[in-house]
Amino acid sequence: MKFGRNLPRNVVPEWSSSYINYKALKKLIKSAADSQEAQGDVDLVGFFYSLDRNLEDVDHFYNKKLADFTRRLKILEDRFGNSLAAGQALDAEDIGDLVTALLELRGQLRKLQWYGEVNRRGIIKITKKLDKKIPGAEAQKRYLAAKVDPEQFASNAQLTQATTKINEWLSIFGDRKVSDDSDSVKSLTLSK
């Protein structure tokens, strides 16, 4: 399946402008490959400059959203407490409000996790395409190890912690209908 064709279907619609520009990066690879055929020499500076800017944009957006979501989680923690004793002290209306807020926040965290995964996959695919079209580039492993893997969106560690905390809260407040999705978070992390 072609990544570029599926990308529009896999984006979180309200964040669509914040994804990597896969199409433009693909055009830069084609231009570099054509240049190599015509001149025998290839200049990948423009491609890597553009890829680095895309990576920075994705990471900045991800970190901004993650900071916002963790701030909201902290506000809920400060307002309601996060222990079993605090949960027992709340009335039904407060518990309902808290559970609603936690479920909404968990949904946002899941979208952010998906955002990070799609962008990481896009970078993997575009560097693989570079290695395929430009013999000798061998950039994928080095680029991923040096620039992508250290980024927050590639590991999801802090996001996983926040999701786990939300799931713990939901179990404390007796939301039996909510399943613990920490296994699904781990499986997405492991499938990279």
N, C-alpha and C positions, 0 to 999 in steps of 0.2 A: 504494500500500500504506500502511496506517495505521501510523504509528510506534508508537503506544501499544499496539497489538495485538501487534506483533512484538517489543517490548522484552523481555518475559519469555523469549523464545526466544534473544535475542541477548546475554543477560547471562552473565558467568562465574559459575556457580552459587555457588561459595563466597564470592563478593564481592557477591552480589545485594542485600544491604542497603546497599551503599555507592554505588549509582547514584542519579541524580537522581530525584526523586519526580514523574515526568511527570504522573501521574494527578492529584495534588494541585494541581500548577501549572495544569493544564487546568481544574480546577474553579474556581480563582481567576480565570481568564480569563472563564469563563462567568458567574461572579458579577459581575465588573466590567462585562461586556457587558449583563447584565440590569439592573444599576444605572444604566447609561447610558441604556437604553431607558426606564426608569421615571422617572428624575430629570433626564435630559439632561446629567448631569455624571458624570465617571468619575474614580475614585481608584485609581491603580495602585500606590500606595505598598506595600500589602500584598503584591501580586504580586512587585514588584521586591525587597522584603525577603526573601521566600521564595526567589526565584530566586538572589539573592546568597548566602543560606545554603546552598542546594544546591550552588552553584558552589564555595563555600569547602570544603564537605564532600568533594566530588569531588577538588578540587585537593589537599587535605590527605591523603586516602587515597592518591592517585596518588603524591605526593611521598614519603610514608612507605614505600610499596612500592618505589619506584624507589631510594630511599636504601638500603633493605635489600638489594635485588638488586645494586646497585653495590658495597656493602660486601662481599657474598659474592664478587663478581668480584675485588675487591681482595685478599681473603683467598686466593683461588686463585692470583692473581698472585704474592703474597708467598710462598706455599708452593711453587709449582712453577716460578716464573719465566715469562717470556712470550716468550722468544727461541728461535730455531731451535737454538742451542747448548744451551739448557736442555732443550728437547724431546728432543734426542739423548742427554742424560745420564740420562733417566728409564728405568726398566725397564718391561716390558710391563704389569705390574700397576698401577703408578702412572699410566701413560698411560691404561689402561682406566678407572681411578677418575676421572681428570681429565676424560676425554671424557664419561663418564656425568654428572658434575657440570655440565659445560658445556652438554650437551644439555638437562638438566633446567632449568638457569638460562635458557637461550634460550627454552624453552617458557614459563617464567614471564614473561619479558619480552614474548613475543608476546601472552600473555593480557593483560598490562598495556597494551600498545599497543591491543588491541581494546577494553579498558575505556575508555581515553581517547577513542577514536574514537566509540564508541557514546554516551558522555556528551556529546561535542561535537556530534554529530548531534542528540541530544535537545534540547540548548539551541538549536540552529539551528531545529529544528522548532517548539519551544514559542514562540520569539520570532516566528517566521513566523505562527504561529496568533494570537498577540497582535495583530500588525499587521493581520491579516485580520479579526478579530472587533471590534477597536476602531479604527475609522477615525481617522486622524490620529496614532496612537501612534508609528508609524515608528521603532520601537525596535530592530529586528533589527541593522541595520548598525552603529549606534552602540554597542549593547551588546556585540556580537561584537568590534568593534575595541578598545573600551575595557577590557572585562573578561575576555573569553574568550581571544582570540588571544594575549595576553601570557603566559598560563599554560602551565606545562610540559606538561600533558596535551594541549593543543591543538597543540603543535608537535612533540612526540616527539623533539626534537633529542638530548637526553642519552641517551634510550633507544636511538636509532638508533646512537649512538656505541658503546654497550655491546654491542649486537647485532653490529655490525661487528667489534668486538674479539673477541668469542666466535667468530665465523666465521673470523677470521684464525687464532686459536688452533687451531681444529679443522683448518684446512688445514695448519698447522705440524705438528700431531701425526698427520698422515696419515690423517685420517678421510675417505676418498674417497667414502663413501656420503652425506655431508652436503653438500647443495648450498648455495651462497651465496645467502641470501635478502635481501641488501641491496637488490636491485632491487625486491622486493615491499614492503620497508619504505618505499622511496622512492615507489613507486606509491601506497601508502596515504596518504602525506604529501601527494603532489601532487593526489590526488583530492578533497581538501577544498575 
